[in-house]
Amino acid sequence: MFDVDKWQEIFTTLRQNKLRAFLTGFSVAWGIFMLIILLGAGNGIQNSIIYGFSSSQISCLWVWGGQTSMNYKGLKPGRRVQLDNDDYSRTKSINKHIYKISSRFQISGENIVSFGKESGKFEIRTVYPDYEVIENIEMKQGRFINSKDIDETRKIAVISTVVNKTLFKGKDPIGQYVHANNFPFQVVGVFEDIDSWETNNKCIYIPVTTAQKLYGSRDIHTISVMMPRNIAIEESKKLESEIRNQIAKKHTFDPADSRALSIGNPLEDYERTKKVLKGISLFIWIIGIMTIIAGIVGISNIMMIVVKERTKEIGVRKAIGARPSSVVGLILQESIFITAVAGYVGMIFGIGLVELVNAKMPPTDYFRNPYVDINLAIVATIILVVAGALAGLFPAMRAAQIKPIEALRDE
């Protein structure tokens, strides 16, 4: 039942002690505000990391040769492990978990790409058709490299939207010829790499067999292997071990020599990152909850002070017949009111600030689209109110136990 007199008394007490009421409410509002800000910041960091993985294919293995660092079968360390077409062919048939595969032949130098009077320095990547899926490439015009381009060593090129804008200035590039390191290549497609790495859109693609023929080599720099998207981390490590053992056997080095052959496994990195994200989330919650607890402790202390200041008043109430439940209810109502209002204000300001940052701050590689789950914020505020009630309960019970004669003698 709504008791107008009680609420009038609560508001009168708050008006008479404005500073105390403000500081009490501020400690609570600050606690919920900081919790929401921390959650929003944590989500922003997590979004940037997840976006970095989602824009690339994580179920891939990247294999490249290095230099031996261990003695093996009488051979000294320091030998260079140079991959070639045979390594690509053997890897292609090694395991059923290989979904797509490509190799790349490294073209060193400045790599000048030109059309007419326009030119620029762009990376020239030599690949197989499967690389379109491996690199997560989106075709904007024309097509990507196909099997006939590989078999017939065609001089064709697929250029990025950045290269297209630089060289063709809005003209249709399909069918035109660009010169890459003075070799002519016919443009058959324009792509955009949706990966977050900017360099992936500053390049052109040509068939790997064409590049090897032009430069007179069978060497390759990298082997890219794509596995099924739902592959388990254990299966990816098994495939990684099989590739390492096979190449180690061909090039005669110890399979345990990690410097002789490097294999990058983004899936393993992703699993490791998820554990880090869980740790960050747990840390944020711990800090936020500790901040709220500090606010609740402040309420409890303030309520104790309130009881102490109003001891004589409580004694008079009990002397004229006030029940202990009435005294407890009065103190609890004041505690809940301050906590609820302050918690709501802290929640609104916290959500508002997170939304403002989300709207005004452009996404970066380290922070992207911060947000706070509204339902989570409401639940946190409700928990805060309940905790505020409990914080006021103990001083209220103490007030209810005061004997009238002792209260009237209190100075």
PAPALUM-202670 format. One record per residue (C-alpha): residue number from 1; residue in three letters; x, y negated, z. Coordinates in steps of 0.02 Angstrom, whole numbers. Layout:
residues N
<rec NUM; Ala; <X; Y; Z>>
...
This chain:
residues 411
<rec 1; Met; <0; 0; 0>>
<rec 2; Phe; <68; -170; -51>>
<rec 3; Asp; <102; -276; 105>>
<rec 4; Val; <108; -460; 57>>
<rec 5; Asp; <169; -514; 229>>
<rec 6; Lys; <320; -398; 221>>
<rec 7; Trp; <371; -464; 50>>
<rec 8; Gln; <350; -643; 106>>
<rec 9; Glu; <462; -607; 253>>
<rec 10; Ile; <593; -525; 140>>
<rec 11; Phe; <595; -674; 23>>
<rec 12; Thr; <606; -794; 169>>
<rec 13; Thr; <755; -699; 238>>
<rec 14; Leu; <840; -701; 67>>
<rec 15; Arg; <812; -889; 48>>
<rec 16; Gln; <884; -921; 219>>
<rec 17; Asn; <1038; -816; 177>>
<rec 18; Lys; <1066; -857; -7>>
<rec 19; Leu; <1254; -832; -8>>
<rec 20; Arg; <1243; -664; 80>>
<rec 21; Ala; <1105; -605; -37>>
<rec 22; Phe; <1202; -664; -190>>
<rec 23; Leu; <1364; -577; -138>>
<rec 24; Thr; <1271; -417; -99>>
<rec 25; Gly; <1181; -418; -266>>
<rec 26; Phe; <1338; -466; -359>>
<rec 27; Ser; <1435; -317; -292>>
<rec 28; Val; <1298; -200; -355>>
<rec 29; Ala; <1276; -289; -522>>
<rec 30; Trp; <1464; -288; -549>>
<rec 31; Gly; <1471; -101; -515>>
<rec 32; Ile; <1339; -55; -645>>
<rec 33; Phe; <1407; -186; -766>>
<rec 34; Met; <1582; -112; -757>>
<rec 35; Leu; <1515; 65; -776>>
<rec 36; Ile; <1424; 17; -937>>
<rec 37; Ile; <1573; -79; -1005>>
<rec 38; Leu; <1689; 68; -969>>
<rec 39; Leu; <1567; 191; -1051>>
<rec 40; Gly; <1550; 77; -1203>>
<rec 41; Ala; <1739; 56; -1218>>
<rec 42; Gly; <1764; 243; -1198>>
<rec 43; Asn; <1638; 279; -1336>>
<rec 44; Gly; <1725; 150; -1447>>
<rec 45; Ile; <1893; 238; -1425>>
<rec 46; Gln; <1815; 409; -1453>>
<rec 47; Asn; <1725; 349; -1610>>
<rec 48; Ser; <1887; 285; -1685>>
<rec 49; Ile; <1975; 451; -1653>>
<rec 50; Ile; <1830; 556; -1716>>
<rec 51; Tyr; <1815; 445; -1871>>
<rec 52; Gly; <1999; 470; -1907>>
<rec 53; Phe; <1973; 658; -1909>>
<rec 54; Ser; <1803; 657; -1996>>
<rec 55; Ser; <1866; 554; -2142>>
<rec 56; Ser; <1996; 689; -2176>>
<rec 57; Gln; <1983; 876; -2195>>
<rec 58; Ile; <2040; 947; -2029>>
<rec 59; Ser; <2031; 1130; -2079>>
<rec 60; Cys; <2190; 1116; -2181>>
<rec 61; Leu; <2372; 1168; -2168>>
<rec 62; Trp; <2510; 1059; -2238>>
<rec 63; Val; <2672; 1151; -2276>>
<rec 64; Trp; <2839; 1072; -2321>>
<rec 65; Gly; <3018; 1131; -2320>>
<rec 66; Gly; <3155; 1068; -2206>>
<rec 67; Gln; <3330; 1120; -2154>>
<rec 68; Thr; <3379; 1275; -2059>>
<rec 69; Ser; <3442; 1252; -1881>>
<rec 70; Met; <3476; 1433; -1831>>
<rec 71; Asn; <3597; 1569; -1884>>
<rec 72; Tyr; <3507; 1708; -1977>>
<rec 73; Lys; <3577; 1868; -2057>>
<rec 74; Gly; <3752; 1796; -2067>>
<rec 75; Leu; <3693; 1632; -2142>>
<rec 76; Lys; <3742; 1470; -2055>>
<rec 77; Pro; <3619; 1332; -2009>>
<rec 78; Gly; <3604; 1173; -2112>>
<rec 79; Arg; <3536; 1254; -2271>>
<rec 80; Arg; <3397; 1160; -2360>>
<rec 81; Val; <3233; 1254; -2387>>
<rec 82; Gln; <3165; 1197; -2556>>
<rec 83; Leu; <2991; 1259; -2598>>
<rec 84; Asp; <2948; 1305; -2778>>
<rec 85; Asn; <2806; 1369; -2886>>
<rec 86; Asp; <2833; 1547; -2826>>
<rec 87; Asp; <2797; 1492; -2647>>
<rec 88; Tyr; <2635; 1413; -2707>>
<rec 89; Ser; <2583; 1570; -2803>>
<rec 90; Arg; <2621; 1687; -2658>>
<rec 91; Thr; <2534; 1575; -2531>>
<rec 92; Lys; <2381; 1567; -2644>>
<rec 93; Ser; <2351; 1754; -2628>>
<rec 94; Ile; <2406; 1780; -2449>>
<rec 95; Asn; <2244; 1775; -2351>>
<rec 96; Lys; <2055; 1776; -2373>>
<rec 97; His; <2043; 1619; -2265>>
<rec 98; Ile; <2120; 1512; -2403>>
<rec 99; Tyr; <1974; 1415; -2477>>
<rec 100; Lys; <2068; 1284; -2580>>
<rec 101; Ile; <2253; 1262; -2616>>
<rec 102; Ser; <2366; 1138; -2704>>
<rec 103; Ser; <2549; 1094; -2714>>
<rec 104; Arg; <2635; 928; -2746>>
<rec 105; Phe; <2794; 887; -2840>>
<rec 106; Gln; <2879; 734; -2767>>
<rec 107; Ile; <2918; 593; -2888>>
<rec 108; Ser; <3044; 478; -2807>>
<rec 109; Gly; <3088; 300; -2855>>
<rec 110; Glu; <2987; 140; -2871>>
<rec 111; Asn; <2846; 222; -2972>>
<rec 112; Ile; <2792; 74; -3080>>
<rec 113; Val; <2619; 95; -3156>>
<rec 114; Ser; <2570; -28; -3293>>
<rec 115; Phe; <2436; -71; -3419>>
<rec 116; Gly; <2471; -207; -3544>>
<rec 117; Lys; <2546; -354; -3452>>
<rec 118; Glu; <2483; -295; -3282>>
<rec 119; Ser; <2587; -183; -3170>>
<rec 120; Gly; <2612; -130; -2991>>
<rec 121; Lys; <2704; -9; -2878>>
<rec 122; Phe; <2592; 138; -2838>>
<rec 123; Glu; <2624; 314; -2776>>
<rec 124; Ile; <2614; 448; -2910>>
<rec 125; Arg; <2542; 608; -2837>>
<rec 126; Thr; <2555; 771; -2933>>
<rec 127; Val; <2421; 898; -2886>>
<rec 128; Tyr; <2308; 1043; -2934>>
<rec 129; Pro; <2118; 1025; -2957>>
<rec 130; Asp; <2080; 1089; -2781>>
<rec 131; Tyr; <2161; 933; -2709>>
<rec 132; Glu; <2001; 836; -2744>>
<rec 133; Val; <1916; 934; -2604>>
<rec 134; Ile; <2069; 946; -2492>>
<rec 135; Glu; <2096; 757; -2490>>
<rec 136; Asn; <1909; 718; -2481>>
<rec 137; Ile; <1910; 618; -2642>>
<rec 138; Glu; <1753; 535; -2709>>
<rec 139; Met; <1746; 507; -2897>>
<rec 140; Lys; <1677; 339; -2951>>
<rec 141; Gln; <1700; 361; -3139>>
<rec 142; Gly; <1748; 505; -3253>>
<rec 143; Arg; <1822; 663; -3181>>
<rec 144; Phe; <1965; 733; -3079>>
<rec 145; Ile; <2105; 846; -3141>>
<rec 146; Asn; <2042; 1015; -3205>>
<rec 147; Ser; <2119; 1185; -3244>>
<rec 148; Lys; <2145; 1145; -3429>>
<rec 149; Asp; <2248; 993; -3381>>
<rec 150; Ile; <2358; 1109; -3279>>
<rec 151; Asp; <2372; 1248; -3408>>
<rec 152; Glu; <2405; 1132; -3555>>
<rec 153; Thr; <2514; 1009; -3456>>
<rec 154; Arg; <2408; 864; -3516>>
<rec 155; Lys; <2466; 685; -3490>>
<rec 156; Ile; <2309; 625; -3401>>
<rec 157; Ala; <2289; 519; -3245>>
<rec 158; Val; <2156; 487; -3115>>
<rec 159; Ile; <2176; 314; -3041>>
<rec 160; Ser; <2109; 239; -2880>>
<rec 161; Thr; <1988; 94; -2869>>
<rec 162; Val; <2133; -13; -2806>>
<rec 163; Val; <2240; 29; -2958>>
<rec 164; Asn; <2089; 1; -3071>>
<rec 165; Lys; <2060; -172; -2999>>
<rec 166; Thr; <2244; -218; -3010>>
<rec 167; Leu; <2276; -159; -3188>>
<rec 168; Phe; <2110; -172; -3280>>
<rec 169; Lys; <2030; -325; -3199>>
<rec 170; Gly; <1852; -260; -3220>>
<rec 171; Lys; <1876; -178; -3390>>
<rec 172; Asp; <1823; 3; -3417>>
<rec 173; Pro; <1982; 107; -3388>>
<rec 174; Ile; <1916; 275; -3452>>
<rec 175; Gly; <2010; 327; -3609>>
<rec 176; Gln; <2141; 191; -3590>>
<rec 177; Tyr; <2326; 231; -3571>>
<rec 178; Val; <2431; 178; -3423>>
<rec 179; His; <2619; 196; -3412>>
<rec 180; Ala; <2687; 280; -3255>>
<rec 181; Asn; <2877; 267; -3247>>
<rec 182; Asn; <2870; 233; -3436>>
<rec 183; Phe; <2772; 393; -3472>>
<rec 184; Pro; <2600; 366; -3552>>
<rec 185; Phe; <2449; 444; -3467>>
<rec 186; Gln; <2268; 435; -3523>>
<rec 187; Val; <2148; 383; -3384>>
<rec 188; Val; <2008; 510; -3364>>
<rec 189; Gly; <1937; 457; -3195>>
<rec 190; Val; <1928; 329; -3057>>
<rec 191; Phe; <1921; 386; -2876>>
<rec 192; Glu; <1904; 319; -2700>>
<rec 193; Asp; <1981; 411; -2553>>
<rec 194; Ile; <1864; 400; -2403>>
<rec 195; Asp; <2009; 439; -2287>>
<rec 196; Ser; <2049; 302; -2161>>
<rec 197; Trp; <2230; 291; -2225>>
<rec 198; Glu; <2247; 140; -2338>>
<rec 199; Thr; <2392; 215; -2438>>
<rec 200; Asn; <2278; 353; -2504>>
<rec 201; Asn; <2192; 222; -2612>>
<rec 202; Lys; <2354; 151; -2681>>
<rec 203; Cys; <2402; 294; -2794>>
<rec 204; Ile; <2366; 389; -2954>>
<rec 205; Tyr; <2351; 577; -2980>>
<rec 206; Ile; <2426; 677; -3124>>
<rec 207; Pro; <2438; 866; -3152>>
<rec 208; Val; <2582; 945; -3057>>
<rec 209; Thr; <2632; 1052; -3206>>
<rec 210; Thr; <2644; 897; -3315>>
<rec 211; Ala; <2758; 810; -3191>>
<rec 212; Gln; <2870; 964; -3175>>
<rec 213; Lys; <2885; 976; -3364>>
<rec 214; Leu; <2927; 790; -3382>>
<rec 215; Tyr; <3058; 797; -3245>>
<rec 216; Gly; <3123; 971; -3287>>
<rec 217; Ser; <3094; 1054; -3118>>
<rec 218; Arg; <2998; 1197; -3036>>
<rec 219; Asp; <3018; 1125; -2862>>
<rec 220; Ile; <2871; 1070; -2754>>
<rec 221; His; <2872; 959; -2603>>
<rec 222; Thr; <2713; 1010; -2513>>
<rec 223; Ile; <2586; 1151; -2510>>
<rec 224; Ser; <2411; 1102; -2452>>
<rec 225; Val; <2297; 1242; -2394>>
<rec 226; Met; <2114; 1217; -2351>>
<rec 227; Met; <2026; 1344; -2242>>
<rec 228; Pro; <1837; 1369; -2215>>
<rec 229; Arg; <1762; 1227; -2112>>
<rec 230; Asn; <1703; 1340; -1973>>
<rec 231; Ile; <1866; 1436; -1951>>
<rec 232; Ala; <1921; 1469; -1773>>
<rec 233; Ile; <2082; 1393; -1709>>
<rec 234; Glu; <2152; 1569; -1680>>
<rec 235; Glu; <2123; 1616; -1863>>
<rec 236; Ser; <2207; 1457; -1923>>
<rec 237; Lys; <2360; 1496; -1817>>
<rec 238; Lys; <2362; 1673; -1887>>
<rec 239; Leu; <2361; 1605; -2064>>
<rec 240; Glu; <2497; 1481; -2017>>
<rec 241; Ser; <2604; 1625; -1953>>
<rec 242; Glu; <2577; 1727; -2112>>
<rec 243; Ile; <2629; 1581; -2223>>
<rec 244; Arg; <2784; 1549; -2117>>
<rec 245; Asn; <2837; 1733; -2119>>
<rec 246; Gln; <2814; 1748; -2307>>
<rec 247; Ile; <2915; 1591; -2350>>
<rec 248; Ala; <3047; 1637; -2220>>
<rec 249; Lys; <3070; 1806; -2303>>
<rec 250; Lys; <3090; 1730; -2476>>
<rec 251; His; <3210; 1592; -2422>>
<rec 252; Thr; <3301; 1698; -2291>>
<rec 253; Phe; <3281; 1603; -2129>>
<rec 254; Asp; <3219; 1646; -1956>>
<rec 255; Pro; <3027; 1627; -1946>>
<rec 256; Ala; <3052; 1553; -1772>>
<rec 257; Asp; <3155; 1411; -1848>>
<rec 258; Ser; <3029; 1269; -1842>>
<rec 259; Arg; <3149; 1148; -1929>>
<rec 260; Ala; <3168; 1260; -2080>>
<rec 261; Leu; <2983; 1251; -2121>>
<rec 262; Ser; <2857; 1127; -2052>>
<rec 263; Ile; <2672; 1169; -2050>>
<rec 264; Gly; <2548; 1037; -1996>>
<rec 265; Asn; <2384; 1100; -1926>>
<rec 266; Pro; <2256; 957; -1903>>
<rec 267; Leu; <2131; 1080; -1831>>
<rec 268; Glu; <2250; 1116; -1687>>
<rec 269; Asp; <2277; 928; -1665>>
<rec 270; Tyr; <2088; 902; -1664>>
<rec 271; Glu; <2062; 1032; -1527>>
<rec 272; Arg; <2200; 951; -1425>>
<rec 273; Thr; <2123; 779; -1453>>
<rec 274; Lys; <1952; 839; -1394>>
<rec 275; Lys; <2029; 890; -1229>>
<rec 276; Val; <2108; 718; -1214>>
<rec 277; Leu; <1940; 636; -1250>>
<rec 278; Lys; <1859; 739; -1114>>
<rec 279; Gly; <1994; 680; -994>>
<rec 280; Ile; <1965; 498; -1044>>
<rec 281; Ser; <1777; 519; -1019>>
<rec 282; Leu; <1802; 597; -848>>
<rec 283; Phe; <1923; 458; -798>>
<rec 284; Ile; <1798; 324; -852>>
<rec 285; Trp; <1659; 404; -752>>
<rec 286; Ile; <1769; 418; -597>>
<rec 287; Ile; <1818; 234; -607>>
<rec 288; Gly; <1640; 180; -640>>
<rec 289; Ile; <1566; 284; -499>>
<rec 290; Met; <1698; 223; -377>>
<rec 291; Thr; <1653; 44; -424>>
<rec 292; Ile; <1469; 79; -391>>
<rec 293; Ile; <1509; 164; -226>>
<rec 294; Ala; <1605; 9; -173>>
<rec 295; Gly; <1448; -93; -209>>
<rec 296; Ile; <1339; 28; -110>>
<rec 297; Val; <1458; 21; 38>>
<rec 298; Gly; <1443; -168; 29>>
<rec 299; Ile; <1254; -155; 40>>
<rec 300; Ser; <1266; -41; 191>>
<rec 301; Asn; <1382; -162; 279>>
<rec 302; Ile; <1270; -310; 239>>
<rec 303; Met; <1118; -217; 304>>
<rec 304; Met; <1211; -181; 466>>
<rec 305; Ile; <1246; -366; 483>>
<rec 306; Val; <1063; -403; 447>>
<rec 307; Val; <1009; -284; 585>>
<rec 308; Lys; <1133; -363; 705>>
<rec 309; Glu; <1073; -539; 665>>
<rec 310; Arg; <891; -491; 683>>
<rec 311; Thr; <908; -385; 840>>
<rec 312; Lys; <805; -504; 948>>
<rec 313; Glu; <672; -518; 812>>
<rec 314; Ile; <660; -329; 800>>
<rec 315; Gly; <643; -318; 989>>
<rec 316; Val; <497; -441; 987>>
<rec 317; Arg; <414; -340; 849>>
<rec 318; Lys; <429; -180; 948>>
<rec 319; Ala; <373; -266; 1107>>
<rec 320; Ile; <209; -319; 1027>>
<rec 321; Gly; <178; -144; 958>>
<rec 322; Ala; <274; -128; 794>>
<rec 323; Arg; <306; 54; 750>>
<rec 324; Pro; <483; 117; 710>>
<rec 325; Ser; <424; 161; 533>>
<rec 326; Ser; <375; -21; 507>>
<rec 327; Val; <549; -81; 556>>
<rec 328; Val; <631; 52; 445>>
<rec 329; Gly; <518; 6; 299>>
<rec 330; Leu; <560; -179; 312>>
<rec 331; Ile; <749; -149; 306>>
<rec 332; Leu; <732; -20; 166>>
<rec 333; Gln; <623; -133; 59>>
<rec 334; Glu; <750; -272; 69>>
<rec 335; Ser; <892; -152; 24>>
<rec 336; Ile; <797; -75; -123>>
<rec 337; Phe; <742; -245; -187>>
<rec 338; Ile; <919; -315; -191>>
<rec 339; Thr; <989; -156; -269>>
<rec 340; Ala; <853; -142; -402>>
<rec 341; Val; <862; -322; -459>>
<rec 342; Ala; <1052; -328; -457>>
<rec 343; Gly; <1066; -160; -545>>
<rec 344; Tyr; <945; -214; -681>>
<rec 345; Val; <1039; -377; -709>>
<rec 346; Gly; <1206; -284; -717>>
<rec 347; Met; <1134; -159; -841>>
<rec 348; Ile; <1063; -294; -956>>
<rec 349; Phe; <1223; -396; -957>>
<rec 350; Gly; <1329; -239; -984>>
<rec 351; Ile; <1225; -175; -1130>>
<rec 352; Gly; <1217; -350; -1203>>
<rec 353; Leu; <1406; -370; -1200>>
<rec 354; Val; <1435; -199; -1279>>
<rec 355; Glu; <1309; -237; -1418>>
<rec 356; Leu; <1390; -407; -1447>>
<rec 357; Val; <1562; -328; -1465>>
<rec 358; Asn; <1490; -196; -1581>>
<rec 359; Ala; <1411; -329; -1692>>
<rec 360; Lys; <1557; -452; -1696>>
<rec 361; Met; <1713; -344; -1686>>
<rec 362; Pro; <1764; -258; -1850>>
<rec 363; Pro; <1806; -72; -1837>>
<rec 364; Thr; <1991; -30; -1818>>
<rec 365; Asp; <2095; 128; -1810>>
<rec 366; Tyr; <2094; 115; -1619>>
<rec 367; Phe; <1920; 50; -1579>>
<rec 368; Arg; <1758; 76; -1675>>
<rec 369; Asn; <1572; 46; -1644>>
<rec 370; Pro; <1561; 45; -1453>>
<rec 371; Tyr; <1390; 92; -1385>>
<rec 372; Val; <1301; 143; -1227>>
<rec 373; Asp; <1163; 271; -1216>>
<rec 374; Ile; <1012; 173; -1152>>
<rec 375; Asn; <940; 325; -1064>>
<rec 376; Leu; <1106; 353; -977>>
<rec 377; Ala; <1111; 171; -922>>
<rec 378; Ile; <934; 181; -852>>
<rec 379; Val; <973; 343; -759>>
<rec 380; Ala; <1130; 263; -686>>
<rec 381; Thr; <1029; 114; -628>>
<rec 382; Ile; <896; 225; -548>>
<rec 383; Ile; <1032; 323; -458>>
<rec 384; Leu; <1102; 157; -400>>
<rec 385; Val; <934; 106; -328>>
<rec 386; Val; <917; 272; -237>>
<rec 387; Ala; <1093; 253; -170>>
<rec 388; Gly; <1049; 76; -115>>
<rec 389; Ala; <900; 145; -20>>
<rec 390; Leu; <1010; 272; 66>>
<rec 391; Ala; <1136; 134; 105>>
<rec 392; Gly; <999; 37; 193>>
<rec 393; Leu; <927; 190; 280>>
<rec 394; Phe; <1060; 208; 414>>
<rec 395; Pro; <1053; 26; 472>>
<rec 396; Ala; <863; 38; 467>>
<rec 397; Met; <863; 193; 578>>
<rec 398; Arg; <981; 106; 697>>
<rec 399; Ala; <860; -41; 704>>
<rec 400; Ala; <715; 76; 740>>
<rec 401; Gln; <807; 147; 892>>
<rec 402; Ile; <833; -22; 976>>
<rec 403; Lys; <740; -36; 1140>>
<rec 404; Pro; <637; -196; 1158>>
<rec 405; Ile; <711; -247; 1326>>
<rec 406; Glu; <890; -227; 1260>>
<rec 407; Ala; <850; -321; 1101>>
<rec 408; Leu; <775; -469; 1197>>
<rec 409; Arg; <932; -482; 1303>>
<rec 410; Asp; <1045; -484; 1147>>
<rec 411; Glu; <1137; -647; 1118>>
